[in-house]
């Protein structure tokens, strides 16, 4: 697996069934799974490339900095982890504040989401952004109902790598 294969990420875009720019025109939040997929040029990297490479309106949850740094550091070392976080910080990084944490708790209860996903969703909603993710937990939230403001990218080839792995 080639880490930080950024220049090639858009080359996978033909694997993804539609252009995200035709779906969403406002701010977008790429979660940890999307950043890792992009950095490793995974099979779904092209689905995240436009949002990441055209970083105007790109939002990053501060939690994602921690998750990506941890995953990259564990799998590729400290230097690539710092490079990944430096690139992520070119977007608007939203810190986890007390009001945001409480909103995340409410969303977790409402949609039965795990902690990380509820923080990501609360962060996106605070910025009127759409979440782009590989996390299937958004599809099964609250009994299978769709979560407004979330686009779950369908996996195109094998299992996506999760930051919690």
Secondary structure, DSSP 8 states (H G I E B T S, - for coil): --TT-GGGGGGGGGGSSS-HHHH--S-EEE-HHHHHHHHTT-TTHHHHHHHHHS-TTEEEEHHHHHHHHHHHHHHH-HHHHHHHHHHHTTSEEE---HHHHHHHHHHHHHHT--HHHHHHHHHHHHTT-EEEE--GGGTSHHHH---TTEEE----SS----TT-
